[in-house]
Amino acid sequence: VRGPNGETPLHVASGMGNVSAVKALLELGVDKDVQDRYRRTAFQNAINGGYYDCANVLLDHG
């Protein structure tokens, strides 16, 4: 499932700082490296939003 700009649920969760949703999505096996229409990843969304806890979860996931 993707939004109008190609964002995935992981993009949205990380961009809102929702650590539990990020963890749940990663446990389901979503690809953390998918880029949206603007070539942004979920990690970049987390960093841009100042959600470093989400960024660390994404980094720790490999």
C-alpha positions as a Markdown table, in Angstrom:
| # | Residue | x | y | z |
|---|---|---|---|---|
| 1 | Val | 0.0 | 0.0 | 0.0 |
| 2 | Arg | 1.3 | 3.4 | -1.0 |
| 3 | Gly | 0.2 | 6.9 | -0.6 |
| 4 | Pro | -0.1 | 9.5 | -3.4 |
| 5 | Asn | 3.6 | 10.3 | -3.1 |
| 6 | Gly | 4.7 | 6.7 | -2.9 |
| 7 | Glu | 5.0 | 6.7 | 0.9 |
| 8 | Thr | 4.6 | 3.4 | 2.6 |
| 9 | Pro | 3.1 | 2.8 | 6.1 |
| 10 | Leu | 6.7 | 2.7 | 7.4 |
| 11 | His | 7.4 | 6.1 | 5.9 |
| 12 | Val | 4.3 | 7.5 | 7.7 |
| 13 | Ala | 5.0 | 5.8 | 11.0 |
| 14 | Ser | 8.6 | 6.9 | 11.1 |
| 15 | Gly | 7.7 | 10.4 | 10.0 |
| 16 | Met | 5.3 | 10.7 | 12.9 |
| 17 | Gly | 7.7 | 9.2 | 15.5 |
| 18 | Asn | 5.6 | 6.1 | 16.1 |
| 19 | Val | 8.2 | 3.7 | 17.4 |
| 20 | Ser | 5.8 | 0.9 | 18.2 |
| 21 | Ala | 4.4 | 1.0 | 14.6 |
| 22 | Val | 7.9 | 1.1 | 13.1 |
| 23 | Lys | 8.9 | -2.0 | 15.2 |
| 24 | Ala | 5.7 | -3.8 | 14.2 |
| 25 | Leu | 6.1 | -3.1 | 10.5 |
| 26 | Leu | 9.7 | -4.2 | 10.6 |
| 27 | Glu | 8.8 | -7.4 | 12.4 |
| 28 | Leu | 6.3 | -8.1 | 9.6 |
| 29 | Gly | 9.2 | -7.9 | 7.2 |
| 30 | Val | 8.6 | -4.7 | 5.3 |
| 31 | Asp | 11.5 | -3.3 | 3.3 |
| 32 | Lys | 13.0 | -0.4 | 5.2 |
| 33 | Asp | 14.9 | 0.9 | 2.2 |
| 34 | Val | 11.9 | 1.6 | -0.1 |
| 35 | Gln | 12.0 | 5.2 | -1.4 |
| 36 | Asp | 9.0 | 7.4 | -2.0 |
| 37 | Arg | 8.4 | 9.6 | -5.0 |
| 38 | Tyr | 11.0 | 12.0 | -3.7 |
| 39 | Arg | 13.5 | 9.2 | -3.1 |
| 40 | Arg | 13.2 | 9.5 | 0.7 |
| 41 | Thr | 13.4 | 6.5 | 2.9 |
| 42 | Ala | 11.7 | 5.9 | 6.2 |
| 43 | Phe | 15.0 | 6.6 | 7.9 |
| 44 | Gln | 15.2 | 10.0 | 6.3 |
| 45 | Asn | 11.6 | 10.8 | 7.4 |
| 46 | Ala | 12.5 | 9.9 | 11.0 |
| 47 | Ile | 15.7 | 12.1 | 10.9 |
| 48 | Asn | 13.9 | 15.0 | 9.2 |
| 49 | Gly | 11.2 | 14.9 | 11.8 |
| 50 | Gly | 13.6 | 14.7 | 14.7 |
| 51 | Tyr | 12.4 | 11.2 | 15.7 |
| 52 | Tyr | 15.8 | 9.8 | 16.5 |
| 53 | Asp | 14.3 | 6.9 | 18.4 |
| 54 | Cys | 12.6 | 5.7 | 15.2 |
| 55 | Ala | 15.8 | 6.3 | 13.3 |
| 56 | Asn | 17.7 | 4.1 | 15.7 |
| 57 | Val | 15.2 | 1.3 | 15.4 |
| 58 | Leu | 15.6 | 1.4 | 11.7 |
| 59 | Leu | 19.4 | 1.4 | 12.0 |
| 60 | Asp | 19.3 | -1.5 | 14.5 |
| 61 | His | 17.2 | -3.5 | 12.1 |
| 62 | Gly | 20.1 | -3.8 | 9.7 |
